[in-house]
Amino acid sequence: MTVLFSFAQGLPTAPLGFVSGSVASATMVWYAATVIYRVYFHPLASIPGPWLARATHLYCFYYNCIRGGRFYLEVERMHKRYGPVVRISPDEVHLSDPENYDRINYVGTPYFKSPVFYGGFGTDQATFTTPSNEIHRVKRAALNPFFSAKQVLELEGIVQEKARKLEERIKSALQRSGSVNLHNGFRAVSVDVITDYAFDNCYNLLEQADFGVPFFSMIRDSGTAFWFFQQFPLLKVFAFAMPFWLAKLVSGSLTMMMMMHQACRRQILRVKASVDAAEETQTSRPTIFHQLLKPDSVKEYVVPTVEQLVHEAYIIVAAAADTTGNAMTIALYNSVLNREIYSRLTAEMKNAFPDPDAEFDLMTLEKLPYLVGILRRLSYGVIGRLPRVVPASGAEFNGHTVPAGAIVSMSAWMMHRNETIFPDPDKFDPSRWLNPAASQRLNRYLVAFGKGSRQCVGMP
């Protein structure tokens, strides 16, 4: 050992500055080579797009994280400049031609979800974020019965109960102050319905004075963490491994995401305890998570772990927090704002329900053409892109070849704003859907909740 130590002492030593300089130089060369490859030699090099977007994923990260989730607007601007096929990141192509949507999103599609993009949700084991279509098929089969048209009709009483609560809150608020925040009220209805149905343990946001604003802030404020996890996947591993007290010091967005996970975990553990004890639900009706914990749900079904169900619960509750409430808010606002729309709607409703004290039933409501036109609204569901990985066969879109393994994406924002399909797209015009032939055509391009095998499970 002494001999080795003496030999080592005799070796020449490089100055620290030289070593650090060499590392820095090597890093710069590596980054430069990567940029040159991505821009000029990558399989997607021939597809047009901003130079910076083709060179680095940080272009997307900047608009989403620094500019407050505005990348969807930047993508729209790119299409206006570069055409229907645009390279929006080193490995992703965005498409604006509506005819391409059904080529990617259909039942049995070989296109699968991008693991990097959907991994950013921090819910890798949920049905929604599962990349594999085969694994998704088994998971989805267990959920489907709870969102079928038949089951929705059987649960109509829950919806009507929550609607009556909101009606009482509206009347009380108008008598007291003359105003009420219906956006919060509608979102509260949505969350109360889904938590009652999912856990047999309603969050009762309708009972809270502000309709549960802190809950919705928690959902919204976790968004920044999503963009960071998408850009830096390793951060997610470290983030969820750190104690909660440290997360609060590091990031408010991460704190909100972890709080949501904790709330879902408490719900799942409560449901699991009741299933293990063979207890019936308080309402003696099946709930989503009581059933998912039973081994006989569907063929090939394996009872998920608590962690898997926490991820499932997170997605189901978060999805209910905004999409339905936003749709109701936009529909009501535009109906009241336009006197002609309001008059036609109320006339149709009065004709269908002449008794003002009668409860609205879903089967009758679904047959009212003008009401249905109002609900085919300007709310976009998920406003951003939904990336899919190109299968082994590769693909061609509008004359551009996209190789296997590359990512392609489209968005409801651009589909619903296509002026060829929806003339004057920003106009709230329910009459677009009154002509049956026109309605059938327009419905093909209505993709607020996706299409195909990976369409939102909440669409019966």
C-alpha positions, 0 to 999 in steps of 0.5 A: 500500500505504501508503494502504491501511495508513493507511486501515486504521489509521483504522478503529475496532477492536472490543475483543477481549473484545467479539469473543470474547463475540460468538462465544460468544453466537452459538455458544450461540444456534446450540446452543440453536436446534439443541436446540429443533429436534431436540426439537420440530421434527425429523421424529423429534420425535413419537417418545418418548424421554429429552429429553437423548437427543433433544437431543444425541448426547452422551447415547449417548457418555456411557454408552458412553465414560464409563460403560464401554459401558453404553448397551445397558442404558440403551436397555433401560431406555428401552424399559421406560419409553417402549415398543417404539419409542424415540428414543435419539439425535437421529437414531436410533430403537431398536426392541424388538419382535422382529417388526421384525427381519426387516423390516429384516434380510433378503436384498436389504434396502434398509436400509444400514449407518450410515456414522457408526456403522460408521466408528468402527471405523477400518476403513472399507474392510472388508466388514463396515463397508461402508455400501453394500449394492451394494459389500458384495455384491461384497466379500462374494462374494469371502469367502463361499467361505471360510466355506461349510459345504463349506470348513468341513468341509475345514478341520476338521483345523485345528480339531481340531489346535488343540483337541488343543493346548488339551486338552494345555494343560488336562491340564498345567495341572491337574496343575501347579496344579489350575486353568486359565483356559478363557476365555482358552484358548477365545479362543486356539483361535478366534484361532489357527484364523482366523489359520492359515486367513486368513494361513497364519501362525498367531498360536500363542496356544495356545503362550503361557503366558497364552494371549495375554492381551496380544493380547486386551487390545489388542483390548478396550482399543481400544474407547474409541477406537471411541466417540470416532471415532463421536462425533467423526469428524474425530478419526479422520482426525487420529489415524491421520495422527499418528506412532505415538510421538505416539499413545502419548502421546495415548491408550492406546486409540488406541495399541492400535488402531494396534498392531492395524492394524500387526500386520495390515499385516505379515500382509498384506504377507507374504501379498502378497509370497508371491503376487507371487512366485507361491509356494504356501502352506506348507500348499498350501491356499488361504487367505483373503488369498492368494485375495483378492489374485488378480484372478479371485476372483469376477465384478466383483472388483477386487483390493483395495489393501494398505490395504483388506486391512488393514481386512479383516484387522483385522475378521476377527481382531478378530471371532474374538477374543471372540465364539466364545471367549465362546460356548464359555466360557458353554456350558461353564460352564453345562454343568458348573455344572448337574449335570442338564445335564452328565449329559444332555450327556455321555450324548448324547456317549458314545452318539454317540462310544462310543470315548473316544479317537475324534476328534469330527467336525463332521457327527456333532456337528451332529446331537446335539440337546442339544449344539446346544441348549447352543450356542444359548446366552446369549452374544449375539455383538455385544451392542449395537445394529446401526444401519441407515439407512431407505431412500427409501421411509421406514418405519413401526414400531408406529404410528410413522413413520420418515422416509428417512435416519433411523437404526433399530436393534435388538439381540440383547441385547433380542431374546434377553431377550424373555420372550414368546419366551424365557420365563425368558430368563436361565435356561440351558435347552438343552431349549428347542430339543428340540421341533422345532416350538419350535426352528424358532420360536425359531431365527427370533429367534436373532440373535447373528450378525445375519440377512439379507445383512449376517449375519456371514460366519462363519455358513455 
